[in-house]
Amino acid sequence: MTQTAQIGPSWKPTLAAIAAILLWIGYWYWGTLEAMAEIWWRSETYTHGLIVPPIAIWLIWRDRQRPAAMQPRATIWAALPLACFVFLWLLGDLTAVNALTQFAVIGLLVMSVMALIGWQASKTLLFPLLFLFFALPIGDFLLPRLMEWTADFTVLALRLSGIPVFREGQNFVIPSGNWSVVEACSGVRYLIASLTVGTLYAYLTYTSLTRRLTFILVSLLVPILANWLRAYMIVMLGHLSGNKLAAGVDHLIYGWIFFGVVIVIMFAIGARWAEPVRNPRQVNTLMSTNPRKPLHSWLIMTALASIVTAGPVYDGILRQSNTDGVIKLGMPTSTGSWHAESPGIDWQPRFENPSAELHSAYRTPNTWVGLYIAYYRNQDYDRKLVTSTNVLVTSSDPLWQSIRNRQARASIGESEVAIRESELLKKQGMTDERYIVWQLYWINGHLTTSDIEAKWLTAWSMLTGGGDDSAAVILYAPKESATLSLATFVRQAGGDILHSLSEARSK
């Protein structure tokens, strides 16, 4: 028999200090925590975040005997990683990146607890503390890749089944109808749910690190493979039933049933290698003969609290330099051999809440090019340039589809830069209309096509007092003439475009 460890007198001031620092973090970072909770509540993909904190608390309570038998030893060395998390939060808030601010806040919570209980006690609670990171509503960045993999497998499986398939992008046609791989078909929900539950299952079922990591890897791969099979089976059900089955919401229901069966089988197989839970070892030998005084913990807590406060305070100082002047975007009525006119088609990129925007077209006797600029200033979580909702075409658009993306290069002004190139398809009855679209970001005078680089340039500009003026520059032309017309236009009008953006920034 083992003696149940009791919480000693040295833990009481430590627990009080932990409660104080957590409340302090909650006060200064309430907006970030609230935004994370809102995503848990409204998004089916991240609803699991609601139960992650209670599970982490239960795991800590379950394993409380081991840390209770130790002497808490607060350490100031944790101030360095804590400061790094504060800086990450500052970068994320300046660029309105929810994933970064929320990751940083959970890091602050975890690191503050570890700092106040010490490394030895932290090792016994490491899994419950790190499990909190599963509450992060992160995973949307996987959507394009998972959708592409799902479409690749489905098309391959259909062809191996003897069904002819014509594919463009994530859309494909078979003799019985048209199908598209959209966000709900990506399997990201299955992946996140499986990884979260699988990691918890591995921790509770196994004791060896090898078995735990193996099961976590399985829980990562199985939902991806299961989603591929699910997509193939749904298309086959629709094809064989004349689209009477697996149509509309039915295919989502079938998908969750199939996923549930696969996960149950995975856990049942994993249970065959379950390891008996070891009895907690006596750790009284780790009790310090020279315990830290309660004052020591409170002094360290005060130092940590000062670091925690620095992020929001400095963020407020930087935002005081924001300007509210009216932004005017203007382009000359003619540039080179091109003359301005109204846009030539009924399409416009879907950019939300720009501070200013411009949409026009330029024509020569032989062809035309469309120009769209979305300009952003004083960016926040409701108004920002780089976000997953700012797209050329939404996946639910009934008329327009983006069917191809690649990188190209072009000369703008006196510089040769990378361009993000896409192909748009407009479905009109039996005829197709196609356009080539060039896109890049302008960040306070710098040009890039990378979302990550655009965010970093914006953050650096804010940190150095340059503001956050940014813009998306989008050019498009009919596919049959785009190769020549787009290159010619940016070579002749690129300087005017950059000048227009610089003028808007200076006002």
Secondary structure, DSSP 8 states (H G I E B T S, - for coil): --------TTHHHHHHHHHHHHHHHHHHTHHHHHHHHHHHHH-GGGGGGGTHHHHHHHHHHHTTHHHHTS-----GGGHHHHHHHHHHHHHHHHTT-HHHHHHHHHHHHHHHHHHHH-HHHHHHTHHHHHHGGGGS---GGGHHHHHHHHHHHHHHHHHHTT---EEETTEEEETTEEEE--GGGS-HHHHHHHHHHHHHHHHHH--SHHHHHHHHHHHHHHHHHHHHHHHHHHHHHHHHTTTSSS-TTHHHHHHHHHHHHHHHHHHHHHHTT----------GGG--SS---HHHHHHHHHHHHHHHHHHHHHHHHHHTT-----------SEETTEEEES-SSS---B--S-SEEEEEEEE-SS-EEEEEEEEE-S--SSS-SS-TT-BSS-TT-SSEEEEEEEEEEEEETTEEEEEEEEEEEEEETTEEEEEEEEEEEEETTEEE--HHHHHHHHHHHHHTT----EEEEEEEEEHHHHHHHHHHHHHHHHHHHHHHHHHHHH-
